[in-house]
Amino acid sequence: MSHADLVFTSGSVITMDPVRTGATALAVTGQRITAVGGEEVRELIGPDTRVVDLAGRAVLPGFQDAHVHAVFGGLELGACDLTGTTDVAEYRRRIAAYAAAHPERPWITGGGWSMESFPGGMPTRHLLDDLVPDRPVLLANRDHHGAWANTRALELAGVTASTPDPADGRIEREADGIPSGMLQEGAVELVGRAAPRPTEEDLLDGLLRAQRLLHSYGITAWQDALLGAYGGHPDVSPAYHTAARRGLLTARVNGSLWWDRDAGAEQIPRLVERRETLRAGRFRAETVKIMQDGIAENHTAAMSAPYKDSCGCATSNSGLSFVDPVALRGYVTELDALDFQVHFHALGDRAVREALDAVEAARSANGPRGNRHHLAHLQVVHPADVPRFAGLGAVANLQPLWAAHEPQLDELTTPFLGGELADWQYPFGDLHRAGAALAAGSDWPVSSADPLEGIHVAVNRILPDGDMPPFLPRQRLGLTTALAAYTAGSAYVNRLDDTGVLRPGHLADLIVLDRDPYTVDPSALASLRVEATYVGGERVFGE
């Protein structure tokens, strides 16, 4: 009998495999699982086998993030980091401290501030001028669909009262037309292109910093949702390619190649070329990311009805479709025929419908090719479109942490949607009941990368430590469904078919939790902790 290299015993082995439940032990040989079962697995223990006594703890498949910006998140951790607070005084303290600590930096960059911290979600240049008057400052907001600039940054970029709004964005202005310092969507690039770009070494450091954090959350694989230059951000694909070639990439990563919305089908041959040249080690780029709309907080998400104003009256604005919906169908059909997966940013219900229409057009032209196209965010979905996901084989890529009462939702979004649009937000339960395949992700650094926090909200529709009532509680998911979205569901999207479920022959990408989640009160799910993370049987986090 061949002995295993690694055996877990005396705990809960939550396989996420409906045909194998109730396991208490698991064996690994090389990079793969060789046995799942009970006491009989001990027979595989030999003199050189590493034995992990779970002592009642739980083993699960490694979590996978189906929509994350890992390198950007890692860069922000090393820059002026405003995450984790909504207090303006704390923002001021951090910005001033960072500027003082880094006198050599020609620009102060970073981000993570929340729109809820400022009236109308819009800070002004004057607040930054008071802190850093002599150097340009550009700070992305938490959702990365806007940025806050000081006067010096606007001056260096040549953004003035006479600068027109770009087609895909908006310069917020003071009463006299002078830019206020808040830039929305594509307007960020007007200033971002003047800022110094991170070096390739900076990008690699950011990736490795992010990888350490993601592994600590039990994440063994992810889909990076943006490979390409956008909004002042550099193309991060060289960092992945370098890390993979050097053996530094311990996670399994699929990258989403950015679709330039200012171009058309002429960019497709370049995407094909990049798919081939970027493949290395545990990294590949087999997906194309199309951002179809913006976000609801700044009224750029594409809705089927106009946004309301502060008085509750309809405005003339129903958001932006960044790619012409008719052209989108042709692009997706061509990408599908080339066996690209398409990863849509679709937040408003009109954008969701336009994306589904494009998937339907591709399916009609090419037949079902199994490319696992997926729609991320899905803040508002028209009920008529909910059953289309299952019918078209389109995956619902959820960011569950957003589906809870908090100021950015309650103060900056819901009142300006009103009526039916507000009631159609984050319909996770409806999508599941309609048979949609579910995957899950974080959109970090937009929000926490911790899957356990996302699972908590998916199950409870309340933030961890939140004291508000559940948000649209009918849309809750059961614990098994939420866990499956972060494991088998995201593995399906990432085309990692030998991960996401613990069964013999699959890769030993798995985690150890401090407790069995099924023994924890649902209101305490976010208190669970990852104690160890393994990729291919090798421990990448934990003692």
N, C-alpha and C positions, 0 to 999 in steps of 0.2 A: 504493500500500500504506500502511495506517495503521501508524504506529510505536507500540510499546508504551511505557508510562510507566516500567516497571521490568522488568529482565531479570536472572535468575540464570543463571550459566553455569559450566561446568567443575567440576561436583560430582555428587553423588548426589542425585537427586530421587526420594525415596521416596514414591510417590503414595498408598499404601494402596489403590490401585485394581487389582484383579487383572487387568484387561484392559490395563493400561498400566504395564509395568515396564521397568527399564533406562534410564529417562530421565536426562539430564544437564543439562537446561536448562528454564527455565520463564519465561513472560512474563506480565505483569500490565498491564492497561489499566483505568484507573479503579479500581473496587473489586474487579474480577473477574479470574480467570485467563483468559488468551486463548490460550495455547499451552503444551503440555508435549511435550518431545521431546529432540532432540539438537542438532547443529550448525545445523540449519535454523532454529532459533529465533533465531539471531543476525541473521537477515534482518529481524527486527522492531526492531532497534536503530536509533534515529534520533539526531539531534543533541541532543535534549532527554531522551533515555532515561537513566534511572539504571541503571547496570550494576553488579551485584554479582558479582565474581569469587569463586566459592566456594573455589577452590584446594583441591579435594578434600573440602571440608566437605559436609554433607548438609542438604537442605531436606525438611521433613516438614509434614504438616498440623498446625495448632496443636493443642496438647493441650486437652481439655475435661474439667472436673471435674464429675462427675455428682452429687456430694454434698459440699458444703462450706458452712461458716458464715463467709463472708468478713468481714462487718461485725464479728461477735464476735471473729474473729481479729485484725482491725485494731485494735479497741478494746483487746484484751489486749496488743498490742505497745506501746501507749501507757500501759498501767497497770502494776501490779506483776507482772512477767512471770517466771514460774518454769519456763518451758519450757527444754528442752535440757540438763537435768541431773536426776539422781536422788539427789543428795547432800543430806542433811538440813542439813548445815552450810552449804551454799551457799544453800539455801532461807532459812535464818535470816539469812544475810548480806544477801540481796537484799531480804527483807521489812524488816529494820531500816534498810537504806539508803534504800529507797523511802519509808518513813514519815518518816525524817529529812529527806529532800529535799522532801517535800510536807506541811509542817505545816498548810497551809491546807485539806487534804482532810478532810472530816468523817468519811469512811469510807475504809479501805484496802481496795481491791478489785483483782481481777485473777485470776490462776490459772495453771494449767499443770503443777501438781505431779503426780507419779506415785504411784499406790497402792503400788507395789512398794517405795517408800522407807520405809514404816511397817509395823510388825507387824500382820498381818491386813488391811493396806491402809487402816488407820484412824488418822490423826493425832488429837491431842487439843487441846482448847482451851488447856490449860496451857502448851503450847509457844508458842502465840501470845501468851498473857497475859504471858509473860516478855519478849516483844519489844515489844508494843504494849498496855500495860495500860489506857490511858486513852481509846482510840478503838476503835470497832467494826472488826473485820476479817472479810471474807468472801472466800474464795479458792476458785474452782472447781477441781476436779481435771482431769486431762488429758482425760478422756473426757466431762466436763461432765454426768455423771449423779450427781454428788455434790459437796459443798462442805465446806470447813473453816472453822469460825467460832470466834472467841474468845468469852470470857465476856461481854464488853461487848456484842457483837452479839446474843447470845442474850437478854441482859437487855432491850435496847432493843426486840427483837421480841416479848418476852413469852413466849419458849419456855422452859418450866420442866419440872420432873419430872412435873407433872400434865397437860402438853400431850399429847394423844393423837397417835399416828402418823396421818398422812393415809392415805387409802385407796390412794394411788399412791406411797407412799414410806415411809421409816423414819427415825426419830431414833435414832441410836446413843446408848447410855446407859452411865453408870457403874454400879457395883454398887448404889448407892442410888437409881437411877432418874434422877439428874440428867443432863441432856444432856451428852455427852462432847465435843461440838464437831464431830462428823462427822454430816453430813446426807445422806441417800440419796434420789435421785429427787425426787418431789414434795415432800419435806420441805424441800428447798432454798428453796422459795417462802416458807415460813414466816418465814425470815429475810430472803430477798431482797426481799420486798415492803416491808421497812422501810428498805432502802438507797436512797440517792438515784439517780434514773434519769438516764442520760446525756441530754444535750440533743440536739436535732436536729442542731446543729452538731457535737457530739461524734460522732454516728453518721455524719455525712457525712465527717468527718475519718478515722474508722475505715475506712470503705469505700474512700476514696482511698488510704489507707496500704496496705490489703490489695490493692487493684488493682495498685499498683506491684510488690508482692512477687509476686503471681500472674503478672503479665506477665513478670517476670524468670525465672520457671520455665517459660515457654513456654505459659502458659494463656491462651487467647483467648476462652473462653466457659466458663460454669459454671452449675450449678443450685444456688441457695442453698436449703438444706434446711429453713429455718425462718423464715417470715415471720409474726410474731405474738408476743404477749406470752407468755412461758413461763419458769417457774423463776426468777423475779426478773429475767429478761432483757427488755428492751423490744422492741417491734415495730420491726424495722429497715427495713420497706418504705418509710417516708418518705425515708430516705437514698438508696435506689435511685431513687425517683421524682424526687427533686430533682436527683440527678446526671444522670439521663437527660434531664430537661428542660433542664438547663443545658449539655448537651453534654460533660459531664465523664466520662460512663461510656463508656470506650473498649472495654470487653469487651461480649460479648453475654450477657445474663443472663436465665434463667427462674427465677422465685421459686416456692417451694412454700408455699402458704398453710397455716398451722397449723390442724389439726383439734383443737378444744377437746374433750378427752376427758371433761370433766365435763358436756358438752351432747350433744345428739343431732342429728337431721335438721333441727331448727329453725334451725340455723346455716347451712344450705346457701344460702338466698337471699342472705345476707350475703356468702358466698364468691363467688357469682355477681357481686354488685355490685362487690366488690373486684377481681375479674378484669378488669372493664371500666374501672374508675377508675384502676387502677395502670399501665395500658399507656402507655408513653412511650418514644420513641427506641429504644434497644437493650434495653429492659427490658420484660418482661411477666411476669405471674403466672398461669399456666394450669394449675398443678398444686396438688394438696392433699396435705399431708404428714400421715400417720397414724402415730403412734408406738405400735406394738402391744405392745412389751415393753421391758424395761430392758437391763441388761448382765450378762454372766456373772460378772464380778469381784465384784459385790455380791449375786449370786444373785437378781437380779430379771429376768433373761432367761427367757422362758417355754420350759420344756423338757418333753419328753414323759415324763421320768422324774425322780424327786426328786434334788436335789443331795445330795452326800455331805458328811459332817462330816470333821473333821480325822483321825478314826480310820478313815475309809473306809466308814462305815455310812450307810445311807440316812436322810435327814431327812424331815420332813413338808413341805418346801418344794420346789416345782417351778417357782417364778418367778411373774411377774405377767403376765396379759393385761390391758392397760390399757383396751381396748375389748371389750365383750362380743362373743364370736366370732359369735354369731347376728345380733346387731344390726349388726356390721361388714359382713355380706353385704348387708344392705339399704342401708346408707350407700354402699357402693362401687357398688352397682347404680345408685343414684340419681345419684351423681357421674359415673359412666360415661355414663349417658344424657344428661347435660348436657355431655359431651365434656371433662370434666376428666381430666387424667392423675392417677393416684394414686401417690404416692411413700411406700412403707411403710418404716418402721424395723422390721425383723424379724430378730432376732439369734439367738434360740433356735429349735430345730426345731419346737416347738409353735406359736410365733408365725409361722414361715414357712408352716406348714400352714394356719393360720387365714387368713393373707393370701392364699394361693393359693386357698383355698376361696372367699374373697370375690371374687377375680377370676373364678373359675369361675362363681359365681352371676351376676355381671354379664354375662358372656359368654352364659350360657344365656338370660337375660332380654332382653338387648339385641342379641344377635348380635355378631360381631367388628366393633368400631368403630375399631380402629386407634389407641387412645389411649395405647398404649405404657406401661402400668402397670409399675412396677419396684419390686423389693424390695432394700433396701440392707442391708449388713453381712453377713448370711448366715454367721454364725460356725458354727452347727450346722444341718445340713440332713439330714433323714432320707433315706436312699437311695431310698425309695419316692416321694419328692417331687421328686427331681432331674429325671426326665423330664417332669414336669408343666410346667416352665417353657416348654419349646418348644411343648408342646401347647396351652398357654393364651396364648402370645404374651407372657408375662411376662418382663421383662428382669432378669437377675441383675446387680445394681449392686454391684460388688466394691470393697472397700478393701484392696488387696493388701498394703500395708505391714504389716498386722497378722498375716499368715500366716507367722510365723517364730518360732523359739524366742527368748523374752525373758522376764524375770522375771514380768511381769504375767500372761503366758500360762502359764508353767511352774509358778509358785508359787501364784498366786491363782485360777487357772481350771481347768486340766486335772485336778489332783488332786481337785477338788470335782465334776467331771463324771463322771469314771471310765468305764470300759468303752466301750460303743458310742458314747455321746455324744462322748467325747474323740476317737474315731477318725473322727467325721463332721465335723470342724472344717474350715472354709474349703475346700470341695470344688470348687475352681475347675476342675481338670482334668476331673472327672466331669461338671460342668455343661457344659463345652465339648464333650466327647465326646457328650453327650446332645442336642446341638443348641441349647442355650440361647443367646440373644443376650446378649452380655456388654458391660457398660459399666463404667467405673471412676471412682473418686473418692478423696478423701483424708480427708474428715471434719475437715479442718483447722478450728480449732486443736487438735482432739483429737490429731492426729499431723501429721507434716510434709506440706506441700502439694506437695512436689517430685514430679512424676510420674515422673521418672527413678529415684527411690528406690523408688517403688511398682512400676515395671516390673522393676527389679532383683529385688525379692522375688517378684514373680509368676513370674519365670523360674527363680529359684534356690531359693526358699523359705528363704533365709538373709538376714538383715539386712546392709546394706552394712557392711563391716568386721567382720561377725560371725564368730565362731569356733566356733559350734555346728553340729551336723549339720543337714541340711535337715529342715524340718518337714513330715512326711507328703509325701515327695518325689513320690509318684505324682500329686499334685495340681498339679504344676508346669504352667505354660503355656509354649508356644513364644514366641519373640520376636515374630513377626508377630502372633500372637493377642493378646499383651499390648499391643503398640503399637496394634492395632486397637481394643481396649477403651478406650484413652485418647483415641482420635481418632474414627473412624467410629462406634464403639459409643456413646460418650457424646454425639456429635452426634445420633444417632438418638433417644436418650432426651430430649435437649434440643429436639427437633423443629427442628433446624437442618439441613435436608436438603441444603442447598447448601454445606455445610462438611464437614470430617472426611475428605475425600478430595480429592486434587489433580487436578482435571480441568478442561478448558475450560468456562467458564460458571459455575463455582463461585466463591464468595467467596474472595478472596486472604487467608485467615486461615492463616498459616503461620509456621514457625520455622526458624531456622538452627542446627544443632548443630555443635559443633567437630569431630566425626568422624561417619562413617557407623556407626550402631550395629551393622550386620552385620559390620563389620570388627573389632569389639571383643570380647575374650574375655567370655563371659557373666558371669564373676565380677567384671568391671570395669564393668558397665553403669552403675552409679551414679556413675562418674567422668566420664561424659559431661556436657557443659555447654551450656546454651542461650546462644548469642551474640547472637541478635536475634529479636524477635517482631514480627509484622505482623498487623494486623487491618484487613481491607478494603484491603489494599495500603499502609497507613500504618504506619510503624515506631512501636511503642509501647514497645519496650525495645531497648537496644543502640545502639552508635555507628554 
